[in-house]
Amino acid sequence: MDYFAIIKKAYEITIKNKFLWIFGILAGGYGGVRSFNFNMPNYTFNSSSTRGDGWEKVLGHPLGSSDVQAFWTNFGWLIITLAIVFVVIAIVMFVLNIISQGALVASADKLSEGGKTNFKEGLRLGGKQFWRIWAMAIIYLLMILISLSIWIIPTCILVITGAYVIAAIWGILLFFVCLLFWLLIGIISPYSLRVIVLEKYSVWQSIRRSLHFFRDNWVSVVLMYLLLIALGIAFGIALMLGILIMAAILLGIGYGLYLASIIGALIYGAIVGFAVLIAIAVISGAYNTFSSTVLTLTYLELNKKS
């Protein structure tokens, strides 16, 4: 298999079909949530306190049920509305994430054969596979949870019963077994997605087919993964250098604006911050599209030979 020819073709498809970047953004997975620590006044919320601290400092009197009721009466509708909006947005993003995974695979398949497609067509093709892709993700998640249970629960029981040596042996051995199992899932699950979308197999058939696919082509699959990792590292370094250079230039401009006008600097900071977020989303979407297309082309190429 010509690895670099596949990478070149995936790059060309990614550059020439920028609508795929939208799918790349939506299918990029869930972002991590960072927790920001900040200090809050250490109030003692005690209604019987006579020292004037706690909520008494805030409200002018001890916190009572009437305050909670008044707050809920005034702002309860806002809290419920925001909660509903967040839930709806989360559901929509979840659905689009799954559809976009299928859309990337189906679109790359069409484009690799010289066909034409567009965002609407990709959305339609991805939507047709929604339930099977979701079911596949659930099955893989259950596999991981079951393996975690087999590893953790017996280990905890052995520790509780005082069998520390057996617990240590079981915990260490099962950890490495589970680690290999999770690694296998990480390797075959992207190909299960491609079997579902391209071969129209059922969920269990796609998992079985992807396992056989890896067994028959494990050298080529692993080498392509290693190439993608190397490209990802190089891309990350180049992106970081670019960000540092741009940050230095933008900070210099921002400092000059700050000396001239604080309000102007704040507006500039807001605009630049928003532009940076958009740029990061677009770049990550493009790279996600490229890596997904590489795996799709790899599957198509190896599937022809098998």
URLINWO-V278310 format. One record per residue. N is the residue number from 1. D_FIRST is the distance of its C-alpha to the first C-alpha in whole Angstrom. Layout:
N,D_FIRST
N,D_FIRST
//
This chain:
1,0
2,4
3,6
4,9
5,9
6,9
7,11
8,13
9,13
10,15
11,17
12,18
13,19
14,21
15,23
16,24
17,25
18,27
19,28
20,25
21,27
22,30
23,27
24,26
25,29
26,30
27,27
28,27
29,29
30,33
31,34
32,36
33,40
34,41
35,45
36,47
37,50
38,54
39,57
40,60
41,63
42,64
43,67
44,69
45,69
46,72
47,74
48,77
49,77
50,80
51,78
52,76
53,73
54,70
55,70
56,73
57,72
58,70
59,72
60,76
61,76
62,75
63,72
64,73
65,72
66,73
67,71
68,68
69,69
70,70
71,66
72,65
73,67
74,66
75,63
76,61
77,60
78,58
79,56
80,56
81,55
82,52
83,51
84,50
85,49
86,46
87,46
88,45
89,43
90,41
91,40
92,39
93,36
94,35
95,35
96,33
97,31
98,30
99,30
100,28
101,25
102,25
103,25
104,22
105,20
106,22
107,22
108,18
109,18
110,20
111,20
112,16
113,17
114,20
115,23
116,25
117,26
118,29
119,30
120,33
121,30
122,28
123,31
124,32
125,28
126,28
127,32
128,31
129,29
130,31
131,33
132,30
133,28
134,31
135,32
136,28
137,29
138,33
139,31
140,29
141,32
142,34
143,32
144,32
145,36
146,36
147,35
148,37
149,40
150,39
151,39
152,41
153,44
154,45
155,45
156,47
157,49
158,49
159,50
160,53
161,54
162,54
163,52
164,50
165,49
166,47
167,46
168,44
169,42
170,41
171,40
172,38
173,36
174,36
175,35
176,32
177,31
178,31
179,29
180,26
181,27
182,27
183,23
184,22
185,23
186,22
187,18
188,19
189,21
190,19
191,17
192,20
193,21
194,18
195,19
196,23
197,23
198,20
199,21
200,25
201,25
202,28
203,28
204,28
205,26
206,23
207,23
208,23
209,20
210,18
211,20
212,18
213,15
214,15
215,16
216,14
217,11
218,12
219,11
220,7
221,10
222,13
223,10
224,10
225,14
226,15
227,13
228,15
229,18
230,18
231,18
232,21
233,23
234,23
235,24
236,26
237,28
238,28
239,29
240,32
241,33
242,33
243,35
244,38
245,38
246,39
247,41
248,43
249,44
250,45
251,47
252,49
253,50
254,50
255,53
256,55
257,55
258,56
259,59
260,60
261,60
262,59
263,58
264,56
265,54
266,54
267,53
268,50
269,49
270,48
271,47
272,44
273,43
274,43
275,41
276,39
277,38
278,37
279,34
280,33
281,32
282,31
283,28
284,27
285,27
286,25
287,22
288,22
289,21
290,18
291,17
292,18
293,16
294,13
295,13
296,14
297,11
298,9
299,11
300,11
301,8
302,8
303,11
304,11
305,9
306,12
//
